Each structure stands twice: as structure tokens, then as C-alpha cells.
């Protein structure tokens, strides 16, 4: 089964990096600077941990804007100047090193399956979920903080 994990579109976040501290605060957005802690701060656009010194924003993102009980939003980090990355049949670096909550959804945006797994073992779970014809897409979250990490789809 061929799958693709794609970061969020960078363009939707660029305007925030031009805002003043007051404008960001008015939009409930915080500025952070990545440090050298491991694991670091994972960018949802590049799907990599930001290098030390990188300017990042922390904001609420509606990652599952659907008309079901599973509609959801949560805090995410985005690095300044990040470029949208895409991974085909490969687990992004920021996912490999964390405990993950993996949730499979059907075409009706209702959850069909879910599990928690270490990132180094997630590829098999993603493949299993995507082989199920009831599954339309998969959402991956960082299990401990609960933050949205990435969406997984079948590759065309």
C-alpha cells in the first residue's frame, strides 16, 4: 500500500510571521524560539523538528474541520520560512521519535480505528489502516501533548 504524509501548506501561515507581537497576541498566537532540546519543537509544515534558534509560532489549528463529533483543533508549531514537505512510503523525522496516537477515518469523517504506538513502529500500523477499504485517511497526533502531527492519505 502506497501512502503519503504531507505537511500543512506553508502559505496559510506566512502572514503571521509579519505580524507584530500585539497582533499575534490578539490572535492567540505565541512566538517561540526552538532550542537544542531533544525532542525539539516539531514543525507541522516541514515535518521536522526545528533547529535551535529557529523562530516559530504556536497557534491553534483546526485540523479536522468536519461536521461530525470528531471535528477537532489543537495547538501546532510552524517554523518561519518552512517549506511544505511530503513523504511517500516514509515516516517523517518528527514522527519517528515520538509516541503517536494514530486515528483512521472513513469517508464520512467518522473514526473507524485507532491505536497508540511508538513512532519507530508506526509504518506497519499506517499500512494496516490504509489497507482497510473503510479507511479514507489517517490522522497522526503526538500522543503525550495530543497535538495534531500530520495527515496520511493513499498516494495516487
Secondary structure by P-SEA (a helix, b strand, c coil): cbbbbbccccccccccccccaaaaaaacbbbbbbcccccccccccccccccccbbbbbbbbccccccccccbbbbbbbcccccbbbbcccccccccccbbbbbbbccccccccccccccccaaaaaaaaaaccccccccccccccccccccccccc
